[in-house]
Amino acid sequence: MRRGVMLMAAACAILFAAGPLMAQTAGQTAGPGAETAVQAAEQVVIHFFAVPRVLPGGKEAALKFPDLRKFLAKTAGGYSQLGSCDGGALLPSGEVRTGNNICFMVSASRDVSAEIAAYLKTHFEDKSPYIVSWTGNRH
């Protein structure tokens, strides 16, 4: 639970600090003196997830990221690669397992969590992918 709260807080901080930089599609810029139309917000499902940099067995996952980006563009219409993010989880033994990840955020017209999870399980050998989703508005 604590891991989820910390990652959610980190995701929110990133959203508020860099929201304009993470747009999946850019709006048109009006020229000088032109009026800009306000577009209605589109309700979307926002997905935040962590992808391990290292595969089980110790092999680097770097070569798998280009295909992941293509999958996200096809499945969700785009992606924001937020960069390196470290995380940890409390194991039943009381030990904290830590990992170095690359974090992503995508918004889609529907919940694509199951597709992302299946992709990460298959291509990154991640037994229990960390994915958080919530509804929001895209402008």
The 8 nearest C-alpha neighbors of each residue, nearest first, counted from 0:
[[1, 3, 2, 4, 88, 5, 89, 6],
 [0, 2, 4, 3, 5, 88, 89, 6],
 [3, 1, 5, 0, 4, 88, 6, 87],
 [2, 4, 6, 0, 1, 5, 7, 131],
 [3, 5, 7, 1, 2, 6, 8, 0],
 [4, 6, 8, 2, 7, 3, 1, 9],
 [5, 7, 9, 3, 8, 4, 10, 2],
 [6, 8, 10, 4, 9, 5, 3, 11],
 [9, 7, 5, 11, 6, 10, 4, 12],
 [8, 10, 6, 12, 7, 11, 5, 13],
 [9, 11, 7, 13, 8, 12, 6, 14],
 [12, 10, 14, 8, 13, 9, 7, 15],
 [13, 11, 9, 15, 14, 10, 16, 8],
 [12, 14, 10, 16, 11, 15, 17, 9],
 [15, 13, 18, 11, 12, 17, 16, 10],
 [14, 16, 12, 18, 13, 17, 11, 10],
 [17, 15, 13, 14, 12, 18, 19, 11],
 [18, 16, 20, 14, 19, 13, 15, 21],
 [17, 19, 14, 21, 20, 15, 16, 22],
 [18, 20, 21, 17, 22, 16, 14, 15],
 [21, 19, 17, 18, 22, 23, 16, 79],
 [22, 20, 18, 19, 79, 23, 17, 14],
 [23, 21, 24, 20, 19, 25, 18, 79],
 [22, 24, 77, 78, 21, 25, 79, 76],
 [25, 23, 22, 26, 77, 21, 76, 78],
 [24, 26, 22, 27, 23, 28, 19, 21],
 [27, 25, 28, 24, 138, 22, 29, 38],
 [26, 28, 29, 25, 35, 30, 24, 36],
 [29, 27, 26, 30, 35, 25, 33, 31],
 [28, 30, 33, 35, 27, 31, 34, 32],
 [29, 31, 33, 32, 28, 34, 35, 27],
 [32, 30, 33, 29, 34, 28, 35, 27],
 [31, 33, 30, 34, 29, 35, 28, 36],
 [34, 32, 30, 31, 29, 35, 28, 36],
 [35, 33, 32, 36, 29, 30, 31, 37],
 [36, 34, 29, 33, 37, 28, 27, 30],
 [35, 37, 38, 34, 29, 39, 33, 27],
 [38, 36, 35, 39, 138, 40, 34, 26],
 [37, 39, 36, 40, 138, 41, 35, 137],
 [38, 40, 41, 37, 138, 137, 136, 36],
 [39, 41, 138, 137, 136, 38, 42, 37],
 [40, 42, 137, 136, 43, 138, 39, 108],
 [41, 43, 136, 135, 137, 40, 134, 108],
 [44, 42, 108, 107, 135, 134, 136, 106],
 [43, 45, 134, 107, 106, 133, 110, 109],
 [46, 44, 106, 132, 133, 105, 134, 43],
 [45, 47, 132, 105, 104, 131, 106, 48],
 [48, 46, 104, 131, 130, 103, 132, 45],
 [47, 49, 130, 103, 129, 102, 131, 46],
 [48, 50, 102, 101, 100, 129, 103, 51],
 [51, 49, 100, 101, 102, 52, 48, 119],
 [50, 52, 100, 53, 99, 101, 49, 54],
 [53, 51, 100, 60, 99, 59, 101, 50],
 [52, 54, 59, 60, 51, 58, 57, 55],
 [55, 53, 58, 57, 60, 59, 56, 123],
 [54, 56, 57, 53, 124, 58, 125, 123],
 [55, 57, 58, 54, 53, 59, 124, 60],
 [56, 58, 55, 54, 53, 59, 60, 52],
 [59, 57, 54, 53, 56, 60, 55, 52],
 [60, 58, 53, 61, 54, 52, 57, 62],
 [59, 61, 53, 52, 63, 62, 54, 58],
 [62, 60, 63, 59, 64, 52, 53, 65],
 [61, 63, 60, 64, 65, 59, 66, 67],
 [64, 62, 61, 60, 66, 65, 67, 122],
 [63, 65, 67, 66, 62, 61, 68, 60],
 [66, 64, 68, 67, 63, 69, 62, 61],
 [67, 65, 69, 68, 64, 63, 70, 62],
 [68, 66, 64, 70, 65, 69, 71, 63],
 [67, 69, 71, 65, 66, 70, 72, 64],
 [70, 68, 66, 72, 67, 71, 73, 65],
 [69, 71, 67, 73, 68, 72, 74, 66],
 [72, 70, 74, 68, 73, 75, 69, 77],
 [71, 73, 77, 76, 69, 70, 75, 74],
 [72, 74, 70, 71, 76, 75, 69, 77],
 [75, 73, 71, 72, 70, 76, 111, 77],
 [76, 74, 107, 71, 77, 72, 73, 106],
 [75, 77, 72, 73, 74, 71, 107, 78],
 [78, 76, 72, 75, 23, 71, 105, 79],
 [77, 79, 105, 104, 71, 23, 72, 80],
 [80, 78, 104, 103, 21, 81, 105, 23],
 [79, 81, 103, 82, 102, 78, 104, 101],
 [80, 82, 102, 103, 79, 83, 104, 101],
 [83, 81, 101, 102, 80, 84, 103, 100],
 [82, 84, 101, 100, 102, 85, 81, 99],
 [85, 83, 100, 101, 102, 99, 82, 86],
 [84, 86, 99, 98, 100, 83, 87, 97],
 [87, 85, 98, 97, 84, 99, 88, 2],
 [86, 88, 97, 96, 95, 98, 2, 89],
 [89, 87, 96, 95, 2, 90, 97, 86],
 [88, 90, 95, 94, 93, 96, 91, 87],
 [89, 91, 92, 93, 94, 95, 88, 96],
 [90, 92, 93, 89, 94, 95, 88, 96],
 [93, 91, 90, 94, 89, 95, 96, 88],
 [94, 92, 91, 90, 89, 95, 96, 88],
 [93, 95, 90, 92, 89, 96, 91, 88],
 [96, 94, 89, 88, 90, 87, 97, 93],
 [97, 95, 88, 87, 94, 89, 90, 98],
 [98, 96, 87, 86, 95, 88, 99, 85],
 [97, 99, 86, 85, 87, 100, 96, 51],
 [98, 100, 85, 52, 84, 51, 86, 97],
 [101, 99, 51, 52, 50, 84, 83, 49],
 [100, 102, 83, 50, 82, 49, 84, 51],
 [103, 101, 49, 81, 82, 48, 84, 50],
 [104, 102, 80, 81, 48, 79, 47, 49],
 [105, 103, 47, 79, 46, 78, 48, 80],
 [106, 104, 78, 46, 45, 79, 107, 75],
 [105, 107, 45, 44, 43, 46, 75, 104],
 [106, 108, 75, 109, 43, 44, 105, 45],
 [107, 109, 43, 44, 106, 42, 110, 75],
 [110, 108, 107, 44, 111, 43, 106, 75],
 [109, 111, 44, 112, 107, 108, 132, 113],
 [110, 112, 114, 113, 109, 115, 107, 75],
 [113, 111, 115, 114, 110, 116, 130, 46],
 [112, 114, 116, 115, 111, 117, 110, 118],
 [115, 113, 117, 111, 116, 112, 118, 74],
 [116, 114, 118, 112, 117, 113, 119, 111],
 [115, 117, 113, 119, 118, 114, 128, 112],
 [116, 118, 120, 114, 115, 119, 113, 121],
 [119, 117, 115, 121, 116, 120, 122, 114],
 [120, 118, 123, 116, 122, 121, 117, 125],
 [121, 119, 125, 124, 117, 118, 126, 123],
 [120, 122, 118, 119, 124, 123, 117, 125],
 [121, 123, 119, 124, 118, 120, 63, 125],
 [122, 124, 119, 125, 120, 121, 54, 60],
 [125, 123, 120, 121, 122, 126, 119, 54],
 [124, 126, 120, 123, 127, 128, 119, 121],
 [127, 125, 120, 124, 128, 119, 123, 121],
 [128, 126, 125, 129, 120, 116, 119, 124],
 [129, 127, 125, 116, 130, 126, 119, 120],
 [128, 130, 48, 49, 127, 131, 50, 116],
 [131, 129, 48, 47, 128, 132, 46, 112],
 [130, 132, 47, 46, 48, 129, 133, 7],
 [133, 131, 46, 45, 47, 44, 130, 134],
 [132, 134, 45, 44, 135, 46, 131, 43],
 [135, 133, 44, 43, 45, 42, 132, 136],
 [134, 136, 43, 42, 44, 45, 133, 137],
 [135, 137, 42, 41, 40, 43, 138, 134],
 [138, 136, 41, 40, 42, 43, 135, 106],
 [137, 40, 41, 136, 38, 39, 37, 42]]
